[in-house]
Amino acid sequence: MVDASDANDIVISNLMTRISPQLNIPRFSRDQIQIIGSIGRGGHSIVHLGTANNKTVAVKRFKPLRGGLAAEKVDAIVQNELRLLARLRQSSYVVQVIGYYYEDLLVSIVMDYAENGDLAEYLRSKRLSGNWSIKARICADIAKGLSEIHRKNIVHGDLKACNVLLDKSLIPKAPSFI
């Protein structure tokens, strides 16, 4: 008889062997990633600031632990997110996936880091106060990004200022689709 934790181990193990061949996404070993601190939280994950191969990255960690999400649900969430991100690799308006790794029952996606954080916080900081030309360009870029996403027959489903990240050049990026 297989207990629940063994079943989670099996599902996560199956997930990780399927990712890279299907989507051509590099797999990191855990020792290639250094976690610095938490920078955000999503519905199914916690996002951390980290480094991978001396590059600053965002690390989205999914937790299929007892009392949390079932491993099968995490499998579906991670597969869906990686599939969508892989389809949007050519977009300048989507946070790019760099790779993935796993540790125990913790699944993590390594992504580009958006240095200026989310649009809602950036606007609240008043750093763009009165600068309507940059605000208009950000809005136009969001529309271009949505157009690219829609051309791939993908619907974001949760577009709002806190779900739009800004890189160092204030280019808006969609960070996820779940």
Secondary structure, DSSP 4 states (H G I P E B T S, - for coil): ---HHHHHHHHHHHHHHHHHHHH--PBPPGGGEEEEEEEEE-SSEEEEEEEETTEEEEEEEE---TTS--HHHHHHHHHHHHHHHHHTTT-TTBPPEEEEEEETTEEEEEEE--TT-BHHHHHHTTTTTT-HHHHHHHHHHHHHHHHHHHHTT---S---GGG-EE-TT--EEB----
